[in-house]
Amino acid sequence: MTYDEIEKLAEIKRRKKITGRKCAQQIGVSDPMISYFFNHRESLSLDKQEKLKNFIDDYPEYVLIRMPVKSE
């Protein structure tokens, strides 16, 4: 992955509130390795990068909205 692709993936991960631990457990690496990857200090194998991308893309995103409620 390029620098920009990793940054975009990190932004989606933050927006969806996915922890590094969840990512690490899902793809089978240590927690620090995920941190190093997103800080551009280490790289992951292409297979693990693909698993990580698919996990983050498929993770559900929840949106909270305010709605007026009529009190009775």
HELIX and SHEET records of a PDB file:
HELIX    1   1 TYR A    3  ARG A   15  1                                  13    
HELIX    2   2 GLY A   20  ILE A   27  1                                   8    
HELIX    3   3 ASP A   31  PHE A   38  1                                   8    
HELIX    4   4 LEU A   46  ASP A   58  1                                  13    
END                                                                             
